[in-house]
Amino acid sequence: MKPRSIINRMNDVAAAVMLPMQPVFLLALRLYVSWQFLKSGWLKLGDWETTQFLFAEEYHVPLVAPTIAAALGTAGELVFPVLLVAGLLGRFAATGLSVVNVVAVVAYAHVLLSEGFEAALGQHYLWGLMLATLLVFGPGRLSLDAALVGARPRGSTTTA
């Protein structure tokens, strides 16, 4: 057997073994990244006065008044994660959280891009990568999107 055939066969076996894990992996991504944003949204909602102060004095959201930015940011951190956990409008929810994530980095860039905050910025990169994965592959078979459309979500590039 040629080395090329051996490599192809090994890759095929590995893919077949991992295929059943795709829906579980996508669900785990959805749950983890959603939890990160939900925590932040609940914190903002729980102390609205402090949230408004931070948006007025500390966060520098471009082109949006601080009060509106606080309301939109908090709503995004609460609504999109709920949709993503359920896997309802999964790609829409992942897009919304991606926007929230990018705006958070831009608004707090004066801190996140300074020395000593590499780990905090790294968290935003990680969440961005997780959300990009959900955008590319969709929420998977363990989602309301899949249940409503059938076993294979519309526009999905995988069987998950």
ZIVENSUL-V100770 format. One record per backbone hydrogen bond with DSSP energy under -0.5 kcal/mol. NH is the residue of the N-H (numbers start at 1). CO is the residue of the C=O. E is the energy in kcal/mol with one decimal. If there is no record, write none. Layout:
BEGIN
nh=NH co=CO e=E
nh=NH co=CO e=E
END
This chain:
BEGIN
nh=6 co=2 e=-2.2
nh=7 co=3 e=-2.6
nh=8 co=4 e=-2.4
nh=9 co=5 e=-2.5
nh=10 co=6 e=-2.6
nh=11 co=7 e=-2.5
nh=12 co=8 e=-2.4
nh=13 co=9 e=-2.4
nh=14 co=10 e=-2.4
nh=15 co=11 e=-2.4
nh=16 co=12 e=-2.3
nh=17 co=13 e=-2.3
nh=18 co=14 e=-2.0
nh=19 co=15 e=-1.7
nh=20 co=16 e=-0.5
nh=21 co=18 e=-1.8
nh=22 co=18 e=-0.6
nh=22 co=19 e=-1.3
nh=25 co=21 e=-3.0
nh=26 co=22 e=-2.6
nh=27 co=23 e=-2.1
nh=28 co=24 e=-2.6
nh=29 co=25 e=-2.4
nh=30 co=26 e=-2.4
nh=31 co=27 e=-2.7
nh=32 co=28 e=-2.7
nh=33 co=29 e=-2.4
nh=34 co=30 e=-1.8
nh=35 co=31 e=-2.2
nh=36 co=32 e=-1.6
nh=37 co=33 e=-1.5
nh=38 co=34 e=-2.9
nh=39 co=35 e=-2.3
nh=40 co=36 e=-1.3
nh=41 co=37 e=-2.6
nh=42 co=38 e=-2.8
nh=43 co=39 e=-2.1
nh=44 co=40 e=-2.2
nh=45 co=41 e=-2.6
nh=46 co=42 e=-2.6
nh=47 co=43 e=-1.1
nh=48 co=45 e=-0.7
nh=51 co=47 e=-2.2
nh=52 co=48 e=-2.6
nh=53 co=49 e=-2.0
nh=54 co=50 e=-2.9
nh=55 co=51 e=-2.3
nh=56 co=52 e=-1.8
nh=57 co=53 e=-2.7
nh=58 co=54 e=-2.2
nh=59 co=54 e=-3.0
nh=60 co=107 e=-2.5
nh=61 co=59 e=-0.5
nh=62 co=60 e=-0.5
nh=64 co=61 e=-0.8
nh=69 co=65 e=-3.0
nh=70 co=66 e=-2.4
nh=71 co=67 e=-1.9
nh=72 co=68 e=-3.0
nh=73 co=69 e=-2.7
nh=74 co=70 e=-2.3
nh=75 co=71 e=-2.5
nh=76 co=72 e=-2.6
nh=77 co=73 e=-2.1
nh=78 co=74 e=-0.9
nh=78 co=75 e=-0.7
nh=79 co=75 e=-3.2
nh=80 co=76 e=-1.1
nh=81 co=76 e=-0.5
nh=82 co=78 e=-0.8
nh=83 co=79 e=-2.1
nh=84 co=80 e=-2.5
nh=85 co=81 e=-2.8
nh=86 co=82 e=-1.9
nh=87 co=83 e=-1.2
nh=88 co=83 e=-2.4
nh=89 co=87 e=-0.6
nh=90 co=87 e=-0.5
nh=93 co=89 e=-2.9
nh=94 co=90 e=-2.4
nh=95 co=91 e=-2.2
nh=96 co=92 e=-2.6
nh=97 co=93 e=-2.6
nh=98 co=94 e=-1.8
nh=99 co=95 e=-2.1
nh=100 co=96 e=-2.2
nh=101 co=97 e=-2.7
nh=102 co=98 e=-2.6
nh=103 co=99 e=-2.9
nh=104 co=100 e=-2.3
nh=105 co=101 e=-1.9
nh=106 co=102 e=-2.6
nh=107 co=103 e=-3.2
nh=108 co=104 e=-1.6
nh=109 co=106 e=-1.1
nh=111 co=108 e=-1.7
nh=112 co=108 e=-2.9
nh=113 co=109 e=-2.4
nh=114 co=111 e=-1.8
nh=117 co=114 e=-1.6
nh=121 co=117 e=-2.2
nh=122 co=118 e=-2.4
nh=123 co=119 e=-1.6
nh=124 co=120 e=-1.2
nh=125 co=121 e=-1.9
nh=126 co=122 e=-2.6
nh=127 co=123 e=-2.7
nh=128 co=124 e=-2.4
nh=129 co=125 e=-2.5
nh=130 co=126 e=-2.5
nh=131 co=127 e=-2.7
nh=132 co=128 e=-2.4
nh=133 co=129 e=-2.1
nh=134 co=130 e=-1.9
nh=135 co=131 e=-2.1
nh=136 co=132 e=-2.4
nh=137 co=133 e=-2.8
nh=138 co=134 e=-1.8
nh=141 co=160 e=-0.6
nh=143 co=141 e=-1.3
nh=144 co=86 e=-2.2
nh=145 co=87 e=-2.4
nh=147 co=143 e=-1.9
nh=148 co=144 e=-2.7
nh=149 co=145 e=-1.9
nh=150 co=146 e=-2.9
nh=153 co=151 e=-0.6
nh=156 co=153 e=-2.0
END
